[in-house]
């Protein structure tokens, strides 16, 4: 598990609320058949998307983003 995933922690018993840091020191990978939401503004060195990534507000990628054949990126705001 990447540091980025460990930085996203669940709040509440139902797991419906989460938080993430504004600057990730490690790369982020969204595995196939997984869904992830990031609240921005957020800066991440490299992103690989094989599942579904939803970003609210600003996403800064400092190096590279790769979207797999079945991956999707949705940006809101």
WOPE-V243890 format. One record per residue. PHI is phi as a letter, one per 30 degrees, with the letter a starting at -180 (* if undefined). PSI is psi in degrees with one decimal (* if undefined). Layout:
# WOPE-V243890
phi = [PHI & PHI]
psi = [PSI & PSI]
This chain:
# WOPE-V243890
phi = [* & d & d & e & d & d & d & d & c & d & c & j & d & d & i & d & c & b & b & b & d & d & b & c & d & c & d & c & b & c & d & e & i & b & c & b & b & c & c & c & d & b & c & b & d & b & b & b & c & c & c & c & b & c & c & c & i & c & b & c & c & d & b & a & b & b & c & d & e & c & d & b & b & b & c & b & i]
psi = [134.2 & 161.2 & -33.8 & -41.1 & -36.6 & -20.9 & -25.7 & 111.4 & 147.8 & 141.1 & 126.6 & 152.0 & -30.0 & -7.1 & 16.3 & -17.1 & 141.2 & 167.9 & 156.2 & 154.0 & 161.4 & -17.9 & 119.9 & 134.9 & -20.4 & 168.9 & 159.4 & 130.8 & 126.5 & 111.1 & 157.1 & 146.5 & 21.2 & 151.9 & 139.9 & 145.0 & 132.4 & 136.1 & 125.6 & 175.7 & 140.6 & 141.8 & 130.1 & 137.3 & -55.6 & 142.1 & 133.5 & 123.2 & 109.6 & -12.2 & -135.1 & 126.3 & 124.4 & 127.8 & 127.6 & 121.3 & -136.0 & 134.1 & 120.4 & 123.7 & 118.5 & -20.5 & -70.9 & 146.2 & 132.0 & 126.7 & 118.4 & 172.2 & -33.4 & 10.4 & 155.8 & 146.0 & 127.0 & 121.2 & 130.0 & 132.9 & *]
